[in-house]
């Protein structure tokens, strides 16, 4: 069993015989069971026993349990306790509030709080435009969810979604030095969500909608953009679209095809799929077919939902009908934002030469990337354990950095196109190849380039 990077890292506290040779036997048992030992620490040593902490990586929860069983079977070893390191990392939450100013004496307190703060508040009452400059508003984003469409988990509710929103806030800080706040709403009613966000908006410079199910997310975003004077960005839609376009730009450079001439099939007509199609059309794509569970979405189909009818009006110019396999015949590009296993790798043979396949469903993609590589010229996924990870972290920190710096009031298609182009061109010509079409999320130039592109010309 092979182990790829995953969140299944455990630390086993062992009680063993006072023989350091036992530690080697433990490491061997873990390796034989397919685990990877990443650390061994002797926490306590006496004449009677050793207390040893062994940290290792597993492929999933079941594999982690198998590693525990394998170690417990070693003579002279007792597995005393097992700690899941991912859960340990979440104890107490992943973010905190800290003061940027000293509060050491009465003088500090008189300026940071009463009575000095009253002078600042009165000044802002007279000149509201200064709120962004004199408060955290100018560098703050609300990460808002109702927990109805958490990536890979579904409708798990606001409380269960909180660790994901905390993680998002941590990424904002790490990659763009933005203070983001997780806002988990106890409602999945469109009117209530819109009203709640409108009521908290004065304290924020931007709103990041997150993990809200379609089609409700479309109306929520539309109404908030109309009513608020700060930018509203639904990352599941627009962040995904930006990074997909960036990756596609470079993939087409690799296979030497023109974006205006390629045929594209998108699997998934939800929030991400709709936003991807919108941005692709704005970028010059002329032939895109969207497929859902029932097959190709086509104008004139009276069974389509309102959202899918709108998609059908701007896509599928050749009136392709049938299932995903049918739609793929002759296509240059497959983009999956749907469900695991919907694409049979053999179908890629029926696509055009030098096909591009983006299988982005998480955690399990539409097709195994390794299998897809047998037939496609370029393959990308949403996973970190394969080359070409298409990850929204490449987009949203820089997008909001640019929006906040520009004191923008809305988000435009041109901003999204410029952001995608900026990400694509972080990859230099000499770096570009089928296994490297998109920069790593840790590339220091990405958020800076995206922020500058969103701000636009000085």
N, C-alpha and C positions, 0 to 999 in steps of 0.2 A: 504493500500500500504506500503510495507516494504522498508526501505532505507538501502542500503549497502554502504560502502565507495566508493565514486566516485569523479569526478572532478566538480560536480555540487554543489558548495557551493556558496551561495549568501549572501550579506549583504543588508538589506532593511533599508533605512533611513525613519523613520516615524515621522510625526507631529501628536501629540495626545493631547487630553484634559489634563489639569494639574492635572491628577489623576493617581497615580502610580498603582492603581488597574487595569487600562487599560492594563498595560504591561502583567499582568497575563492572561488577556483575549486573548491577541495576542499570547502568548505562547500556550495557549489551542487551539486556532484556527489552529496554525501550526501543532501541534501534531495530531489534529483531521483529518487534511488533509494529514497525513502520513509523515510529515517532522520531522526533528530532530533539535531542537534548540541547538546551540553550544555556543552562547554568546549573552548577552543582555547588552548594555551599554547606559546609559543616557548621551547623549552628551551635552545637554543644558536643563536647567530648569528655567522657568519664571512663573509669575502668569497667563499668558495667555496660555502657552502650554509647552509640553515636546518635545524635539527632541531625539528620541531613535534610536540607531543602533541595529538591530536584525540580527544575523548571523545564518543561518540554512543550513542543507544539504538536497538535493533533489536527486531523483533517476535519473532524466534526465532533459532536457530543458523544456519539456512539464510540468513535475511535478513542476519545479521551478515556472513556470507561474501560476500554480494552487495555489501554496502557496501564491504568491503575491495577487491573487484574494481573497483568504480566509482572508488574513490579512486586505485587503482594505475594506472588508465587515463588519469588527468590528466597532461598533458604536463609533464615536469620534476619528477614526483613518484615517489618510491620508497617503498613500504610496507616499512619496515625490520623492524617487530615489531608484533604484535597481542597485547594482554593482555585477558583476560576478567576484568572487575572483580569479578564474583561469586567466581571462584576466588581472586583476589588477597585478597579479604576473608577467605577461609577458611584462608589459609596460617598454620600454627601453631595453628589452632583459634580459637574465638571467645570463650572464657572463660578465666579464670585464678583462682588463689587468691592472696589478699593478706592480710597480717597486720593485725589491728585494733589491735594494741598495739605500742608502740615496743620495739625490740630494739637499743639503742644501746650498752649497757654491761653489766658483770657483774651489776649490781643488777637491771636489767630481766630478764636471762636467768634469774636465780635465782628470780624470781616467775613468769615465764611458763613456765619449764621447771623443771629440777631445781635445788634441792630443793623449791621452793615448791609445784610442781604436785602433789607427793606428798601434801601436806596436803589439797588439794582432792579428790584421788582417794579418800583415806581417808574424808573427810566424805561423799562420794557413796556409798561402799560401805555406810555406816551409814544414809544416808537417800537411797535411789534416786529419790525424788520430786523431788529438787533437780537431777537431771541436765539437765532442760530449761532451768532457770534459769542454771546455771553452765557450760553448754557450748553448742556450736552447734546441738545437737539441737532446741532450741526454735524455731529459725528455718531449719531445713533440710528439704529434700524430696528424695527419691530419684526420679529420672525413669528408670523401668525399662522396657526393651524386649528383645524377642528378635529384632527386625528382620523379623518375619514378615508384617507388614501395614502397611508404611510408606505413608503417604498418597500416592496417585497412582503409586507405584513398586512396590508388592507385596512379595513375599518376597525381600528383598535381603540379609538377614543382618545380624548385629550391627555389624560394622565399617562397612559402608556406611550404616547407620542412625545412626552416631555424630554426623555433622554436624547431623542433624535434632534429636537429643537435646540437643546443645550449644545449638542455637537456642532450644529450649524452656527450657533453663536460663537463657539470656540474657533471655528474656521474663519469667521469674519475677522476676529481679533488677530489670529495667527497670520493671515495672508494679506490683510488690508488695514490692520490697526483700527478697525471699526468696532464700536461698542454696540453689540446686538443683544436683544432681550427676547427670550422665549415667551410667547403669549399663546397659551393653550386655552381655547374657548370651549365652554361646556354647552355648545349648541351646534347643530348641523342644519340650522335654518338660515337660509340666505339673508332674509331681512335682518335677523338678529346679528349675524356675523358682520354685515355691512355697518349696522348701527354701532356695534361694539368698536370696530376699527375706527370709524369716524370719531367716536368719543375719546379714544386714546391718542389720536393722530397729533394733537398739538405738542406732545412730548417727543416726537420723532422726526427725523429728517427724511425717512423713507420707510416703506412698508414692503416686506418680503413675504408674500403668501406662499405657504408650504403645505404640501400633502393634503390638499383639499380636492375631493373627488369631482370629476367631470360628470355632467355638464355644469354643475353648480359653480365651479370655479370660474367659468367664463363670465357669468353674470356678476359675480362678486367683484372680479377684477374690473370689469367694464364700469360698474356703478361707482366703485371707489376712485377710479381714474377721473370720472366726471365730477365727483364731489370734493376731492381733496386737492390741495395745492402742493403736495409732495409726491415724488414718484412712487408708483405701485408696480411691483415686479413679481410675477408668479414664476418662481425659479423652475418648477417642474415643467413649465412650458418654455419660457424664454431662455433660461439658462441652458437647458438641454438643447434647444434649437441652435444657440450660438456655438456650442462646442461641437455639435454634429456638423454644422456648416464649416467650421474651421478644419475638422478632420477630413471632411469630404473634399475641401479645397486642395489639401495636400495629397489625399489619395488619388485624386484625378491628375495631379501633377506627376505622380508616380507612374500611373498607367497611360499618361499622355492622352487624356480625353478632355473635351471642352464641356463645361458645365451647362452650356446652352443647348448642347446636342445629346446629352445622355438621357436614357430612360431610367426612371427611378421608381421603385416599388417600396412603399412604406407600409409595414405591418403594424396596425394599431391606429385607431382613429380617435383616441382620447385626447387628454390635455397636451401631452408631449407630442403626439403625432400631428395634431392640428397646428401647433406652433411651429414644428419643423417644416411642415408643408408651406405655411405662410412665409417663413423666412427663405426657403428654397426658391419659391416663386419670385420673391423680391430680389433674390440673387441672380435670377436669369434662367432658372430651370423652366423648361417648356412642356415636359412630358413626365408627369408623376401620377401614379396610380396608388390609391390608398385601399388596403384590404382590412376588413374586420373579420369576425368569426364566420360571417355568412359569405365572405368572398369579396370581390372587387366592388368598391362603392362607385355607383354609376348614376348619372343624372337621369331623372325620369322614374326612378324606383320609388313608388309611393309608400313602401314600407320603412323608408329611412327616417331616422329621428331628425329633428330640426337642425341639430348641429351637423349631422352627416349630410343633410341636404345642402347645407352651405358649403361643405367640403366638396361635394360632388359637382357643384356649379363651377369650381375653379380647377378641378383636376380631371384626370382620365379623358384626355381629348380624343383618344382613339376608341372610346366606348368599350374598353375591355370588360368582359364579363367572365365569371367563373371563379374558381378557388385560387388560393395563393400560388399554387404550382403553375396554373394557367397564366396568371398575371406576370410571373417571373420569366416566362419564355422571351428571350431576346433582350431582357433588361440588363442594364449596365451596373446598377446599384441596388442593393437591398438594404433597407434601414428598418430594423426591428425595435419597436418599443411596445411590445405586446405581452407575450407569454412564453414560458419555456417550451422548447421542443416543437414549435410550430413549423420550422423549416427543416426538411430532410436535406442533409448535405448533398445527396445525389442530385437534387433539383438544381444545384448551382451549375451543373453541367449544361443545363438548358438555357442558362443566361448567356449574355454576350461574352466574347473573349475578354480576358483581363478584367473579370468581374470584381466588384468591390462589395464586401459584405460587412455590415455593422449590426451585430447581434447584441442589443443593449438591455434586454430584460435582465433584472437583478432579483435574486442572486444567481438564478439559472437562466442562461441566454436562450434565444430562439433556436440556436444550433451550437453544438460543441465547436468552439473555435479551432481546435486541433483538426477536427474532421473537415471543417470548412476550408482550412488552408490547403487541403488536397486539391481543391477545385478553383478557389478564388485567388486572385493576384494580391489582394489586400484584405485583411480581416481585422476588425476591431470589436471590442466588447466593452461592457461597463465594469469589468472585473480587474482587480489589481494584480492578479496572478497570471495574466497573459499580456503580451505586448499590445500597444495601442489602446490604453484605457481611456475611454471617453467619459470624463468625469466633470460634473458641473462646478466643481471647485476651481476649475480653470477659468470660469466665467464670473460667478456672482460676486466674489470679493472685489475684483477690479471694476466691475460694472457699478457697484454701489460706491466705491471710492471715487470714481469719476462723477457720478451723479451728485454726491454730497459736496465734492469740491466745487462743482459748477453751480451749486444751489439750484439744481434742476427741479422743475415742477412736474415733469412727466418723462416717460420713456418712449422713444421713437424707433421706428423700424431702421432708420439710418444709423442710430446708435448701435443697434444690435448687429447690423452688417459690419460696421467698423470694428466692433468688439471681436467678431469672428475672424475678420481679416488680421487683426492684431495678433490673436492667438496663433493663427496659421503661420505667420511670418516670424514668430519666435524660433521656429524650426528653420535653421539655415539650410541653404541649398546643399551644402556638403554633408549635412546630417540626414537629409531626407532619404528614406528607403521604405520598402513595404512593411518593415517592423517598427518604423519610427515616423509616424505621420502626425503625431501630436505631442507637445512637450509634457514633461512630467509636472504634476501639480506642485512640486517643490521647486520648480525653476523660478529663480528670483525675478526674472524679467517679465513673467506673465502678468501678475496683477498691475505692475507699473504700465506695461504696454496697453492693457485693456482700459485702465483708468484714463490714460492719455487719449486713447481713441474715443472713449465715451464723452470726455470733456470737449473734444473737437478742437479746431484751430484756435490758437490764442487770439 
